[in-house]
Amino acid sequence: MAKIKKKGTSGQAKNYITRTQAVRKLQISLPDFRRLCIFKGIYPREPRSKKKASKSSTQNTTFYYTKDIQYLLHEPLLRKFREQKALAKKIARSLGRGEVSDAARLEKNHAPKLILDHVIKERYPTFIDALRDLDDALSLLFLFANLPSTTHVPPKTIALCQRITHEFQHYLITTNSLRKSFLSIKGIYYQATIQGQDIMWLVPYRFVQRVNGDVDYRIMATFVEFYTTLLGFVNYRLYSSIGLRYPPKFDTRLDENGAELAAFTLEGRTVGETPKAIEAANKPSSDAANQEVSAEVQKKVDKVIKKAKLDQGSGEQTTETTEEDTDAIDKFEPAAPEADTLPQPDLSGDQAGSLFAPFTFYISREAPKAPIEFILRAFGCKRIGWDTVLGGGAFTHNEADPRITHQIVDRPPLPESALPAIPAGTDDSNAVQKVRPGTRIPGRTYVQPQWVWDSINEGKLLRPDLYAPGETLPPHLSPWVKAKKGGYDPRASLAEQEEEGEAEAAEDEESDEEMEEADAEKPAAVDAKESESEEGSEDESVDGGMDIAGTDDDESDSEEEEEEDEFEGIEDADAGSESEDEEETARTQHQKELEAEAAGLPFSSGNAADASAAKKKSQAKKRASQKRQEEEELERQKMMMSRKKRKLLEKMMYSNKKTADESAKLRSKRRKLAKGEQK
């Protein structure tokens, strides 16, 4: 007889454990259990059957893998948590006895410190794993770096987040690793490429933050504690890979003056030659391999070249050209106009480092200094100035400096009467020369901040006149969203995206709407004219006009005509559309006559407008018949398909139709906006 299995010893009941059971097994409190799970990367799991996993009638909500909890039993952090708990009891006992000095001594000298170095090594065995998990870390650390200090967020945490994020930004600036950026409602998105890994993070705008009590800052502080350790390790590895000393020198005086990035001073053996060091690290060691080639091997190669009758000079030229070609990034062009567009490669480090290198920028007071400074420095600009109000560390604080080539302004141009007066200058010779607000210095390019973002996303310097102060800016599009075939592309013109006859149909609809509005505006005049004509006709009929009563012969003739119409049904069906068109033309002509009569203008039936209208109607009929034929052909082809392929085709057609409808709506909206601007 087989052994009977005991309930709850196998299957889901064994593989899963509830949170309460896990806390009891580890013998720690619930907050410490949460911190430990965050540090170790252990998350709740969802079993297939909660009833089987809970081993009871009540369905618990939170489950963990049993093996994960057993793995936590040997964690060194558990001992630290217990030491903290014991220290808290001692401090509470000292305070209860009134021994405040002993409590302060215990808290200062005997508080155990949590060290997460071993946790970082366990969770990220290789450096590439740490880079791949850097997105959330950077987003959270940049968020805490911009928060105000409160009871939930101590100033030490904010200062630590600011320091390590600025260190990471300095690495991106030194290596020109930043690739793209986007201004969104949530904040500013950045993307950098580090050792082949694309890292994207979000930086909030520097508005006044209101810290609400709805957010549990204890859990977020736990993540911050872990991410600061992770980013510290990553920064050390990145700085060491390019020969820089970590941590860099930090000037507290400049930081208090608002210098931010300028408060750090990089030191190392390759401070000025960092891009060269990066290129040397990325390129394979071909020089050493060439040195190992002996003279005998080279002679054999020369003999083969002579036998093949190849010119050595041409070979050298080809090698040189190939070497030159390998330095530049290849551009993928479609083989046919209807082919799919291949994604183009991003900028290289050399191209990114030379985009803003030859220019000197000045940031006005109203423009956001921190993100603009970071992007300009990351793309090669070495000379950036700003007003003294924005902080120290600038290349120049003098707005009238003749070395400035570009000035970033975020206010519209004002008339001379609205400009304030120049503030009274001091007698000090070292005082900065004041420039009247709103004035334009000749020989300098004035642009709005969006020009910087659009230029780096396009990989080239865009036309500055499109981004001049006061101009309507072009659409700022996400660099990660590419225009699909059949979708709406804001960058392309309407003529390139419109389907055949779409513009004419839109014009017809607009003209019909205008006619309806005109009819609604002039109902009284038309009604008055019609009433007068009705009165005139009544008078004529009373005076013995042209109306004559019908006779029996007419009735018999009408009956014969009805009988003939019954036998001529086929011909009537063929001519039905023509009669409808004639009735429609007669109706529109009558409407135009009434409008001309109400306006007091002469009406001519054979004018050019009627000819153009008739031409448009014929074209619309032709397009409708062509569309009908295409639909019929498609239906015939669908009948020849299997059911599976037919369903797949219908899904594809549905998604394409949905995309086409959305694109048509956007195009019509753009058409109306363009028409409004022309008016």
Buried (B, 14 or more C-beta within 10 A) or exposed (E): EEEEEEEBEEBBBEBBBBBEBBBEBBEBEEEBBBBBBBBBEBEEBEBEEBBBBBBEEEEBEEBBBBEBBEEBEEBEBBEBBBEBEEBEEBBEEBEEEEBEEBBEEBBEEEEEEBEBEEBBEEBBEEBEEBBEBBBEBBBBBBBBBBBEEEEBBEEEBBEBBBBBBBBBBBBBBBBBBBBBBBBEEEBBBBBBBBBEBBBBBBBBBEEEBEBEEEEEBEEBBBBBBBBBBBBBBBBEBBBEBBBBBBBBEEBEEBBEBBBBBBBBEBEBEBBEBBBEBBEEEEEEEEEEEEEEEEEEEEEEEEEEEEEEEEEEEEEEEEEEEEEEEEEEEEEEEEEEEEEEEEEEEBBBBBBBBBBBEEBBBBBBBEBBBBBBBBBBBBBBBEBBBBBEEBBBBBBBBBBBBEEBBBBBBBBEBBEEEEEEEEEEEEEEEEEBEBEEBBEEBEEBBBBBBBBBBBBBBEBEBBEBEBBBBEEEEBEBBEBEEEBEEEBBBEEEEBEEBBEEBBBBBBEBEBEEEEBEEEEEEBEEBBEEEEEEEEEEEEEEEEEEEEEEEEEEEEEEEEEEEEEEEEEEEEEEEEEEEEEEBEEEBEEEEEBBEBBEBBEEEEEEEEEEEBEEBEEBBEBBEEBEEEEEEEEEEEEEEEEEEEEEEBEEBEEEEEEEEEBBEEBBEBBBEBBEEEEEEEE
